[in-house]
Each structure stands twice: as structure tokens, then as C-alpha cells.
């Protein structure tokens, strides 16, 4: 039977949501689709190639709702970064899927980065620096999402085993204050954006 890539990707994503990324293989996907593995390797030469298609599927909806490029640059980066973080957390191991993606295949993630470069360049960063800043921004979101998706469900049991009293006490304070993954991400993203703003201000005063 012919293999339709979008259908294969949807099936792969369902397998990840059900059993996790580590149990996804091209061979298992082939079995689920009722085809022989060599036929599937024709479309996905490796697991990484398959993950790139999955990453593309995860990020594509984010692009449809990004703010206009003429939005002030800091609110744009805040809204876009929050949207990408949310999209990655919407699927089990979504952040790990996107981490290390080849932007030639995971084109939606590449387009997200491209728009960030555009926004930063419009804000006043030289193009070379805009690409550096966009790289820091995107990699921060991906890395933070990976961390958030590996955060233990039983936080109290984890805190009991942490041998660092200040960190444990601080985490308990955050928990008592009702801090959520979203709040913590927004706080951390704000620090990153403040750093970008200070970098741009410094560059403009020299």
C-alpha cells in the first residue's frame, strides 16, 4: 500500500503520546502502518529524519498565530516564545522531538527562527547579531521545554532527596506560592528578554 507521509507522521506522533519517544522506531512505525520497514526507510532514512517531520508538525500551528512582525519586538518575542513552549509541552516528549532538529526538514521550526531573526533585526540588531540572539532565544525555549517535561510528578519526594537546602527551600516557596510551569517559564523568559534589551541598548550607546 502507498505510504502517505502526513498520515505516517500522525501515527508516529500518536505512538509517542502513548508510549514515549524512546519506544518509537521506524520499524515499529512500519508495523503500525502495516508496511515493511524498508518501504518506510525510503521516506524516513533514520529516526532523526522522522523526528524532523514530527517537529515540523508540532510547530506548524504556532506559525499561524504569531504576532505581526511590526509588533514591538519584546512583546513579539514574549508571545512567540510562550506559544512555542506551550506547543512543545502539548505532546509527550515534544521538546525532545524538536531538540537537534534539522531546520531543512523541520521547516516550521526554521521559519520560527527566521521570523525571530527578522524581528530582532528590525529592532536594531545587526543581522549577524540578530542570528546569534535568535539562536540563544530558540535554544533557550527548547532547553527549558525539555527540562519542564522531565520535571518529576512527585515534587515533594524529589525535594526530600535534594542535598542542597537552599534550592530545596526555594522550590518549596515557589510551590507554596502556586507557581506553575507556565509562570516559571515566563519568569525565565523575562530574564532572557531583559538581557537582549540590555545588549541592544549597550550596542546603541557605543
N, C-alpha and C positions, 0 to 999 in steps of 0.2 A: 504494500500500500504506500502511496506517496506521503512524504513527511512534510507537514506544514510547520515552518519554524515558529510562528506565533503560538500555535497550539502546543507544540513541544515545550516552549518556554513556560506557558501557563501550567502545564503539567509538572514541570520541574519545580516551579515556584510552590505548587501545592504540596509536593513531596518535601520541600524544605520546611514549609509551615507545619507539616505534620510530624516530621522526624528529625529535623535539623540539618544543617549544611553538611556536617561530617558524613552523613549517611547517603548523600546524593552522589551518584556516579553516573557517567554517561551510559554505562552498561545497565544500571538499574532503571534509568530513564527509558532506555530502549525496551526493556522488558515491560515497563508500564504502558508504553505506546504500542506494544505488540509487534515490534520490528527487531531485526538483528542489529547488534551493536555496530558492525561495520557500516551499515547504512546510515546510522546516526553520526558516526565519526566523519562522514562526508560533509555534514553540516556544522558539526562542532568538533574541531580537531583535538580538543583537550577539554578538561573540566574548566580551565580558566576561560576558554572561549565561550563555553556555556554560561559561565557566571557573568561574563561581559554582557551577554544578551539579557540575562536576568536583571543586571544593574540598569540596563537601558530601560527595561520595563518598569522598574521601581521609580526611576527618576523622571520619566517622561511626563507623568501628571503634574509634577512640580512646575515644569516649564510653562504649563498652560495658565498658571495662577500667579506667576511672578509679577511684581510691581512694574509699571512702565519704567523704561530706562532713564526718563527725565525726573524720576522721584529723587529727592535728596539722598545723597549716597549712603549716609549712615543708616537711615531708616530702611533703605533698599536692602542693604546687607543684613540688617537685623531680621527683616521679614523673610527674605530669601533663605537665610541660614536656618531659621526656625522651621520653615516649610520643608527643607531638605532633611533636617534632623528628624522631624515627625514622620516623613515618608519612609525613612530607613527603619525607624522603630516600629512601623506598622506591620512589618513582616519579620518573622523569626530569622535571626542572623542576617537581617537586611544590610547592616553596616559591614559585616564581614564579606558579604557578596560584593559590595561596591569597592571595598578596600583593595587596592592594587589593580583596579580595572584598566584595561587598555582603552583609552579615550577614542581610538579609531573605531572600536566596535561598540563600546558603551557610549554612544554618541550623545545621549541625553545628558550624561554627566559632563561630557566635554562641552556641550552647549551651555550648561550651567556655569562652568568655569569661564567660558568665553564671555558670557554676559557680565560676570563679576569683573573681569578684566576691563570691559567696556565702561562699567560704572566707575571703577577706580580711576581709569584714565580720564574720564570726564570730570572727576573730582579734582584733578590736578596732578596726579602721579604721572611721571614719565612712563611711557609704555613698558619699558623694561622693568621698572619698579612695580608697575601695575600687575605684571605677570607674577612677580615674586610675591606680592601681597595676596593675590588671588590664590596662589598655591598654599600659602600659610592658612588662609581662610578656609579653603575646601578641605585641606588635610586636618585642620582642627575639627571641623564638623564630623568628618568620617571617624577620626580617632575618638572623639567624645562619644559618638553613637556606639562604637564598639564597646567602650567602657560601660556605657549605660545598659547595653544589652547583656553584659556579663555580670552586672551587679546582682548579688545574691538575693533570693527571695526572702530568706530569713535573716534580715539585717541584724537583729539583736544577737543571734547566735554568732554571727561573724564578728560583731563588735566585742563580744566576750573573749574572742581568740586573738584580737589585735594587740600586740605587745607594745603599742605606742599610746600612752594615756591621753596626750593632748589631742591627737587625731580622733581617738575613740570618743572623747568628751565632746569635741566639736561636732562630730557626726550625730551624737545623741541630741545636742542642742538643735541642730537642723531638723532632726526627726521630730522633736517635741514641738518645734515651730510650724510643723506641717509642710516642710519643704518637699517638693516633688522633683521628679526627673526634669520636668519642663522648667521649673523655677531655677534649678541648679544649672541647667544648660543656658538659660537666659542670662544668669549672673556671669557665667564664664564667657559667654559670647560678648557681653558688655565690656569685659576686661580687654578682650581682643580688639574690639572696635575702638575703645579708648586709646589703645596702643597705636592703631592705624591712624587715628585722628592726630595724635601727638607727632607721629612720624611725618605726616603731611605738613603739619604746622611748622615743624622744625625745618623741613626742606624748603618751605616758602620764605623762611626768615634768613636764609643764607644766600 
